[in-house]
Amino acid sequence: MKLVGNWSYPTSIRFGAGRISEIAEACAAAGITKPLLVTDKGLADLPITTATLDLIEAAGLGRAMFSDVDPNPNDTNVAAGLKVYREGGYDGVIAFGGGSGLDLGKVLAFMAGQTRPMWDFEDVGDWWTRADPAGIHPIVAVPTTAGTGAEVGRAGVITNSETHEKKIIFHPKMLPLQVICDPELTVGMPPFFTAGTGLDAFAHCVEAFCSPHYHPMSQGMALEGMRLVKQYLPRAYKDGTDIAARAHMMSAAAMGATAFQKGLGAIHALSHPIGAHHHTHHGTTNAVVMPAVLQFNRPKVKKALAQAANYLSIQGGFDGFCAYVDKLNAEMNIPRTLTELGVKDPDIDVLVRDALNDPSTGGNPVKMTAENTRALLESCL
C-alpha cells in the first residue's frame, strides 16, 4: 500500500512523505501571499523548520517566523504574536509544529481581525458567533508530531496566565484550509515525545468512542484510530525512522482529533488543569490518568470497550482493554502516577474546580461531581 493521498475530509489534507515540498502550493490554495510561520521555541532552529522557511522564501513568499510559543501556549504568547503579525502585514499563518505551535498559530489567524478580547470567544455556548468571520485569516497547518491532531481542529487551547486555567478558543473557521501531513517531519521526535503524543491520539479516540453523545461517523473513526495506535505506536517508539509507522500514527492523530467532535471526558478534564498549573506534557498526562478514568467510567463504558477490545483483538473484554492500556503505558515508560510525572504539592481544590469547569467534562459518560472528581484525582496522585 502506498501511503500517499489527497483527502478533503475534514479539510484539504496533503498526506505523504516529502510533501512539505508543496508548502508554497498549499499557501496559494489557501490564498496566502505573505505568510507568518508560527512554531514553538524548541522547533525554531531545527533543520525541518529551516528547510521549510527555505521553501517558502524560494517561492517568493518571504521568510518570517514567530516562535515565542511556550509548551502550554498562553495569552502572553498570543499578544506578542498578534503584535508581530499585524505590524508585519501578514495575510495568513503557517501553523507548524506540535499542539502548542498549531494552537497558537490558529488563534493568531483567528484573532488577526477581531476587535473583542480573546476570552470573549471561549468555547461556551454560542460565544463563537461573536467573532467577525471576515477578520479570520487563512491557515495552513503542518504537524511535526503525531498526537494532538490540532491540524484538523477548529479550536486552540490557550492558558490564562493570571488564573492558570486552560481555555478553549473556538470557531468553525479556525479549521485550517490546507494541511500537510508529512511523516518525514516526525522522524526526529525522541521516544518520550513519540510516546506522549501517540498516547494523546489514543486518548482522543478512547474518549470519543466512549462519549454518550451521538455521532456515528466519529464513532467509527475513533475505533479505527485506536487500532492504528495499537499496531503502529510501538513500532514508531522502537524505531523512529520507521516511516510507515510514523505515517499511520499521523493518520491516527488526525482521526482522533476529528473523532472528538463527538466529545471528550474526564481524561482531558483532569489533564487540562494539571498541565496549566504544573506544566506537564499534555499527552503524557492523559496517559497517566487514563487507567484511573477507565475504572471511574466502568459502569457506563464496560460494554462499549468490550466491543472495542474485540475489534482490536484484545482478549478479556473491558478488563482486557484496561490491562492492555496498563501494558502499553509500561512499554512506553509512562509514569505510573501524577507524582512521578512531577506534580508536587497540588492544590486539589483548585484542580477539582478547574476540571469541573472544563468543557471536556460534559462528554464524560459518568457525571462528574466535586466529590467523585476529587476521589478520581487523588487516585491518580
VEXNUTI-396317 format. One record per residue (C-alpha): z, y, x; residue in one letter. Coordinates in steps of 0.5 Angstrom, whole numbers, padded with zeros to 4 digits, always signed. Each point is the difference from the previous one (the first is absolute). Layout:
N
ZYXA ...
//
This chain:
381
+0000+0000+0000M -0002+0007+0003K +0006+0005-0001L -0004+0006-0002V -0001+0003-0006G -0001+0007-0004N +0005+0000-0006W +0000+0005-0006S +0007-0002-0003Y +0005+0003+0000P -0004+0005+0004T -0006+0000+0005S +0002-0005+0006I -0004-0001+0006R +0003-0006+0003F -0001-0004+0006G +0001+0000+0008A -0003+0006+0003G -0001+0004-0006R +0003+0006+0003I -0006+0002+0003S -0002+0002-0008E +0005+0005+0000I -0005+0006+0000A -0004-0003-0006E +0007-0001-0003A +0001+0007+0000C -0007+0002-0002A +0001-0005-0006A +0007+0004-0002A -0003+0007+0001G +0004+0002+0006I -0004+0004+0006T +0007+0002+0003K +0005-0005+0000P +0007+0000+0003L +0002-0007+0003L +0007-0001-0002V +0004-0005+0003T +0007-0001+0003D +0004+0001+0006K -0001-0007+0003G -0007+0000-0001L -0002+0007+0002A -0002-0002+0007D -0002-0008+0000L -0007-0002+0001P -0002-0001-0007I +0002+0007-0002T -0004+0003+0006T -0006-0004-0002A +0000+0002-0007T +0000+0007+0002L -0006-0001+0005D -0004-0003-0006L +0002+0006-0005I -0002+0005+0006E -0006-0003+0002A -0002+0000-0008A +0001+0008+0001G +0006+0000-0005L +0004+0003+0005G +0006-0003+0004R +0007+0002-0004A +0006-0004-0001M +0007+0001-0002F +0005-0006+0002S +0007+0004-0001D +0002-0006-0005V +0007-0004+0000D +0000-0007-0001P +0003+0002-0007N -0004+0006-0002P +0004+0006-0002N -0001+0007-0004D +0000+0003+0007T -0006-0004+0003N -0004+0002-0007V +0002+0007+0001A -0002+0000+0007A -0007-0004-0001G -0002+0005-0006L +0001+0006+0005K -0005-0004+0005V -0004-0002-0006Y -0001+0007-0004R +0000+0004+0007E -0006-0004+0002G -0004+0000-0006G -0001-0008+0000Y -0003-0003-0006D +0002-0007+0000G +0005-0004+0003V -0001-0007+0004I +0007-0003-0001A +0000-0005+0006F +0006-0005+0002G +0005-0004-0004G +0004+0002-0006G +0003+0007+0003S -0007+0002+0002G -0003-0002-0006L +0005+0003-0005D +0001+0007+0004L -0008+0000+0000G -0001-0001-0007K +0006+0005-0002V -0003+0005+0004L -0007+0000-0003A +0003+0000-0007F +0004+0006+0002M -0005+0004+0003A -0002+0004-0006G +0006-0001-0004Q +0005+0006-0001T +0006-0003-0003R +0005-0003+0004P -0001-0008+0002M +0006-0002-0003W -0003+0002-0007D -0005-0006+0001F +0005-0005+0001E -0002-0007-0004D +0005+0002-0006V -0004-0001-0007G -0006+0004+0000D +0002+0005+0005W -0007-0001+0004W -0003+0004-0006T +0003+0006+0003R -0005+0000+0006A -0006+0003+0000D -0006-0005+0002P -0004+0005+0003A +0005+0001+0005G +0000-0007+0002I -0004-0001+0007H -0004-0007+0001P +0003-0005+0004I -0003-0006+0005V +0005-0005+0002A +0000-0004+0006V +0006-0005+0000P +0002-0003+0007T +0006-0004-0003T -0001-0006-0005A +0006+0001-0005G +0001+0007-0004T -0007+0000-0003G +0001+0007+0000A -0007+0001+0001E -0002-0002-0007V +0007+0003-0003G +0000+0006-0005R +0007+0003+0003A +0003+0002+0006G +0008-0002+0002V +0003+0007+0003I +0007+0000+0002T +0004+0006-0003N +0003+0003+0007S +0006+0003-0004E +0002-0005-0004T -0003-0006+0004H -0003-0003-0006E -0007-0003+0000K -0004+0003-0006K -0007-0003-0002I -0005+0006-0001I -0006-0003-0005F -0006+0002-0002H -0006-0004-0002P -0005+0004+0004K +0004-0002+0006M -0003-0006+0001L -0005+0000+0006P -0007+0001-0002L -0002-0004+0006Q +0004-0006+0004V -0002-0003+0007I +0004-0007+0001C -0002-0002+0007D +0005-0005+0002P -0002+0001+0008E +0004+0006-0001L +0006-0004-0002T +0000-0004+0007V +0005+0004+0004G +0005-0001-0005M +0006-0003+0003P +0003-0006-0003P +0006+0003-0003F -0004+0005-0004F -0005-0005-0002T +0006-0004-0003A +0003+0006-0003G -0007+0003-0003T -0002-0007-0002G +0006-0002-0004L +0000+0007-0003D -0007-0002-0003A +0003-0007-0002F +0006+0004-0004A -0005+0004-0004H -0003-0006-0002C +0006-0003-0002V +0003+0006-0004E -0007+0001-0003A +0000-0007-0002F +0007+0000-0003C +0000+0006-0003S +0001+0000-0008P -0006+0005-0001H -0007-0002-0003Y -0006+0000+0005H -0003-0007+0001P -0005+0003+0005M +0006+0002+0004S +0003-0007-0001Q -0006-0004+0003G -0001+0005+0006M +0008-0001+0001A -0001-0007+0000L -0006-0001+0005E +0003+0006+0004G +0007-0005+0001M -0005-0006+0002R -0004+0004+0006L +0007+0003+0003V +0003-0008+0000K -0007-0002+0003Q -0001+0006+0005Y +0006+0004+0002L +0003-0006+0004P -0007+0000+0004R +0000+0007+0001A +0007+0000+0002Y -0001-0005+0005K -0007+0003+0003D -0001+0007-0001G -0007-0001+0002T -0002-0005-0006D -0005+0005-0003I -0001-0005-0006A +0008+0000-0002A +0000+0008+0001R -0006+0001-0005A +0004-0005-0005H +0006+0004+0001M -0004+0007-0001M -0002-0003-0007S +0007-0003-0002A +0003+0007+0002A -0006+0004-0005A +0001-0006-0005M +0008+0001+0000G -0001+0008-0001A -0005-0001-0006T +0004-0005-0003A +0007+0004+0000F -0003+0005-0005Q +0003-0006-0005K +0007+0002+0003G +0005-0001+0006L +0007-0001-0001G +0007-0001+0004A -0003-0001+0007I -0003+0006+0000H +0005+0004-0004A +0005-0002+0006L -0005+0001+0006S -0002+0007-0002H +0007+0003+0000P +0002-0005+0006I -0006+0003+0004G +0001+0007-0002A +0008+0000+0002H +0000-0005+0006H -0008+0001+0003H -0001-0008-0001T -0007-0002+0001H -0002-0001-0008H -0004-0007+0000G +0006-0003+0005T +0005+0003-0005T -0004-0003-0006N +0000-0007+0004A +0008+0001+0001V +0002+0001-0007V -0006-0005-0004M +0004-0006+0001P +0006+0003-0004A -0004+0003-0005V -0004-0006-0002L +0007-0003-0001Q +0002+0006-0004F -0006-0001-0005N +0000-0007+0000R +0002-0001-0008P -0007+0004-0001K -0005-0002+0005V +0002-0007+0001K -0006-0003-0004K -0005+0005+0003A +0002-0001+0007L +0000-0008-0001A -0007+0002-0002Q -0002+0004+0006A +0003-0006+0004A -0004-0005-0003N -0007+0005+0002Y +0003+0001+0007L +0001-0008+0001S +0008+0001+0001I +0004-0006-0003Q +0006+0001-0004G -0002+0006-0005G +0005+0006+0000F +0005-0003+0005D -0006-0002+0005G -0003+0007-0001F +0006+0003+0003C +0001-0005+0005A -0007+0002+0003Y +0002+0007+0000V +0006-0001+0004D -0004-0004+0005K -0006+0005+0000L +0006+0005+0002N +0003-0004+0005A -0007-0002+0003E -0002+0008+0000M +0007+0001+0004N +0002+0005-0006I +0008+0002+0000P +0004-0004-0005R +0004+0006-0002T -0001+0007-0001L +0006+0001+0005T -0004-0004+0005E -0006+0005-0002L +0004+0006+0003G +0003+0002-0007V +0007+0002+0002K +0006+0003-0004D -0005+0001-0006P +0002+0005-0006D +0000-0006-0005I +0001+0005-0006D -0006+0005+0002V -0005-0006+0002L +0002-0003-0007V -0001+0007-0003R -0007+0000+0003D -0002-0007-0001A +0001+0001-0008L -0004+0007+0000N -0006-0003+0004D -0006-0001-0004P +0000-0008+0002S +0006-0001-0004T -0004+0000-0007G -0004-0006+0003G +0006-0005+0001N +0000-0006-0004P +0008+0000-0001V +0002+0007-0002K +0004+0004+0006M +0006+0003-0001T +0005+0003+0004A +0005-0006+0000E -0006-0005+0002N -0003+0004+0005T +0006+0001+0004R +0001-0007+0000A -0007-0001+0002L +0000+0005+0005L +0007-0003+0003E -0003-0007+0000S -0006+0003+0005C +0005+0003+0005L 
//
